[in-house]
Amino acid sequence: MAITAAMVKELRDTTGAGMMDAKKALVETDGNMEAAVDWLRTKGLAKAAKKADRVAAEGLIGVSVTDGRGVCVEINSETDFVAKNADFQNLVRDITRVALETGESVEVLKASHLNGESIEDVLNGAIARIGENMTLRRMHVLEGDTVVSYVHNAATEGMGKIGVLVALTGPADKAQEIGKQFAMHIAATSPLSLSEATLDPAIVERELQVQTAKALEENASAAKPKPEQVIHNNIIPGRMKKFLAENTLLGQAFVINPDVTVEQAAKEAGVEITGFARVAVGEGIEKKEEDFAAEVAKTLGA
């Protein structure tokens, strides 16, 4: 029986198996879909679909830099046990290397090849082999004259729970030296943007509404209310200035020397920060809380 692309797609959608595995299963079973599913199950290759609805909020951030180009890749797993698994770490390392060479987006990266297979198929194979749902969730590419990286809470070289990239201009030796300090600062403070100019206007507007309402409410209940002109011309602008200083990288007090801002520290070093990326495992994922015993039982397949 001729095996069509539509048949392969249907089997992949049903089982989560890789394209070549799905095609082989159909060839081995003469196109019988149910038999092909069973064939994949016997080979341990149909686990991915069964586990696809599990929340994968753990994992690792892979980080790599070369020749003014850096990449952070987030690959999630269900448990932290798997993040400590050498097989999973090798997978993160290999995918990060491919991302550095060819990656432009997660979609492009998934279609890129590793050892003759698409990254998506390699990931599905790892799901079947390791036995947990995994997702290639995010990647961030940063380019500049000098790009410096930092990994916080590293599991092994080049990967950990937080990955940071910083792009700088200026003398390469100076940029490398202080760039590492800036990267550590970013890991600790998680700025929302590089500067006020690059901060999302919606965030600024929302904060302005909050601070306005808060200031007016406080003033209304004060024993000696201030004139509204003072509220709008002094108090609210002062609070917004503080908000911007605390949430933009260049405006933040430098953690290594809080007497100066990051922007001032960069100028003193003769460099300029042109961009940054901070990627932390599981950001924005709603994780279902489980007790430790339940996590162990799941890991052991109980």
Number of C-alpha atoms within 10 A of each C-alpha: 9 9 14 11 11 9 17 23 17 13 25 21 13 15 22 26 32 25 19 13 22 27 21 18 24 26 15 13 16 14 19 15 18 11 15 23 22 16 20 21 15 10 14 16 25 27 24 26 18 14 18 16 9 14 19 24 24 23 29 31 33 31 30 25 21 13 10 14 19 26 28 30 31 30 28 27 25 23 20 16 14 21 22 15 13 11 14 23 24 11 18 25 22 15 26 27 19 16 27 21 14 13 22 14 13 17 14 12 23 20 14 18 16 16 8 8 15 17 22 21 20 19 25 24 21 20 26 23 15 16 20 25 25 28 20 20 15 16 23 22 19 19 20 18 15 25 29 27 26 26 27 18 11 16 16 13 12 22 26 24 20 23 31 28 32 28 25 25 16 17 14 14 10 16 26 19 12 17 27 18 19 28 23 21 21 24 21 12 16 17 23 18 19 20 18 18 9 10 16 11 11 9 10 15 11 11 16 17 12 12 18 19 13 13 17 18 11 12 16 13 9 10 8 8 12 12 9 14 9 10 17 14 10 11 17 21 15 12 16 16 13 13 17 21 18 17 19 22 27 23 23 25 21 22 17 13 10 11 11 16 18 23 20 18 21 22 13 11 16 13 20 20 23 16 17 25 24 20 24 21 22 21 10 8 11 10 14 9 8 9 7 9 9 12 17 14 10 14 17 9 9 8
